[in-house]
Amino acid sequence: MSLLALGLILLAAFVHAIWNLLAKRVGGGAPLVWLFAALASLLYLPVAPAREVSILIGAWLGARVLGEGEAQKRLLAACAMAAGVVLLVLG
């Protein structure tokens, strides 16, 4: 097992233990739902724009592999989208 894999397993175990502790402290119910929603949104927000980079990959593959027309226009627009993702993550 690599050192990275071991570190990820230990981190997951730590997060799980903290989550269980917090769940027991609030006693379940509505506060637990609000806590879960807040944590989920904090963890998901930085990753959400990155999935849009698939459009850049699709535009490149369409131009290269399939020989689609107007490749420069499509690749320029896809790069603009990727720049927007970078700005969202940084800003």
Phi, psi and omega in degrees: 000134181285164180294325178296315180298317179297318178297319178294322178295316179294322177296317179297319179295320179295314179297320178297318180294318178295319179299316179297319179297314179296321180295322180287327181292319181277347175080017179076194178076208185299318179299325178292322178295316179295320178296316179296318180297319179294315179295319181296318180291324178294323181281330186272329187302316180291336185271333186304313181293336183294334180291340179288346178295342177300333177295321177297315179295318179296321178293320179294315179296321178298320180287318184280306188278314185267348179067037180293152181282168180053044184295322182296319179297315182294317180293324177296316178295320179294322177294324176297321177295318179296322177296322176297322177296316179298317178296322177296319181291320182284329189264000000 
